[in-house]
Amino acid sequence: MKRITCRLRLCMERLPLILAMLFLQGGFVAQATEVPRSGVPNQKEAESRPPGVYFYRLEPSFYTGFAPRCQDPERIHMHVGRGNQLRVTFVLSDPVIDSYLPDLALRYHVCEKLIENGTLTLTQNKGFENFRSVIMEEDILKLAGLKKEMDEAEFRKVSLKMLERLNPGRVFHIRIDFDRRIRGWSSLLDPFMGKKPTVEESLDLINQMLPTRMWVSELTPALTTRLQQAIVGYVLYEESEKGRLFWDKFYTAVVDLFETATGNIYPLKGTILDFNEFTAIYPVGTANEFTRHEGEDIPLHPYPGRRSLMNHQRTQVVDHIADAACYGYLPWIPYMHVGKTLHNAFHTLWFNIDTRTNRFIPDDWKHNTRDSQNGDPYPHIWLLSRGPMSHGCTHVNAGHISELRQILPSSEELLPKVVTYHNKSDQFDVFDIDGDGRPEVMGVAYFHAYSLNGKTPHQMRAPSDRESFYKWLYRKGYHYEPDGRVVFEKAPTSKFIGKSAIKGKTYENVPLYEAVYEPETLQFFKPTSIPFVRELRRVSTTYPIDRKVLKLDEK
């Protein structure tokens, strides 16, 4: 009996490791359905699911989804392009992957503690209840605890697999043969074997090393020197009748240039770039104006350019929360000052749809009780209008701006280092999202746009079916393939010099990538102080949370 007891104790001690191995081998049942990474998404599901955030009254909220936190601003790329969508892409570094499970566990524990001590009173919906269910069903707390017991590399595999599972269709494993890529890129140096490239030509050369992922917009002395060294190396290689030794020297100079330009965010393993990337795509609203393009009206993007996040002028923080209740105490993230008091920012809607009086939403939306605490139909919806709507800011719906704040660095000091890119009105965000060498026009399966009459949502700008909506949004210049995929005959892009956006490369016959509209996940709670609301959104194991502001030590 004693021997059996010892064996049982040993098995119990090894249970976490056994669970981890089962997880890596696919022994657990996934809780989220896989979605396609490219091509046509499940349109029926995307169009039938009620979009937006439903609520009874204006109260603060916190994020209850599963996107990872990236504390390194240099890895984050935010891009707004024609079609009215915001793409957020970042390389999943080892620290991001390693902290993913512990971060989920900490977010759960902090909320449970605040509920227990009476600081946090959940209201209206069941967002946190759904979050808790996934945490428990996926054994997140147990898996997070394995970080202290497992080999670092093995734990990273467990964490990455869970990150992929809880964010289906948004995590991409990228592998690029860099040696092969540079052999193709080297031909671009031919015109400069006898002349010095201009600043614009230099930036083009650098960014073409990894097209659609490199966005260098300023030519520093270090980059100038390393580019010149690469050109000299290429000249010697050509003059040596392409000898192997000279290729190796040239390749070393190119790697030096590449790593300087990218800040080493793309791991180069031998001759292969091998990394994982997270990409989220959100529909957005832009300035309430149209502009003429090729004889057609398209949504105006009034302030194109390269812009860093910046302080709100009144509160002097990037992580601003408006005290006007109409904004729902949601994040308000500025990227441009307009005069001394105004600004342009990523923020949510200052208006909402009244389900009891609105005439253009479907009837089933008016009777929606999904995740309601009391079972009554919701009287209000935050429903983003994907098109002209704002005074100049970029509208992001409530659940998506909450997720964006979760993705961005926790600390106020790091937020101004995040850079955003805003294309000209007629220029697309073209991106090789899965690294297969075939760039696509970025888009999202969200088909709702409406106008305002004063402060009240008035009427739809276009029907909410895919084909009719795209005819309104894109006007012309595209066609449908037999499988239903949209292909643009010509897709001009923006490139950036300094802070200015200018016309970049025009791609031909480029398919549209339609990201699935991501369900918006948040939890409402009883109003409290703005500092509390702000700090609750910063919680991470890689950030020293302010326990006093969160009242975590109160009984």
NORHU-V239114 format. One record per helix or strand of 3 or more residues. SS is the DSSP state (a for helix, b for strand). FROM is the first residue (numbers start at 1). LEN is the number of residues. Records with the same first field share a line. If there is no record, write none. Layout:
SS->FROM-LEN / FROM-LEN
This chain:
a->2-23 / 43-6 / 73-3 / 94-23 / 127-11 / 140-9 / 152-15 / 178-15 / 199-12 / 221-19 / 244-19 / 325-3 / 363-4 / 398-10 / 412-4 / 466-9 / 530-7 / 547-4
b->53-3 / 61-3 / 76-6 / 85-7 / 171-7 / 272-16 / 290-4 / 296-4 / 305-4 / 331-8 / 342-6 / 380-3 / 388-3 / 394-3 / 419-4 / 440-5 / 450-4 / 456-5 / 478-3 / 486-12 / 500-16 / 522-4
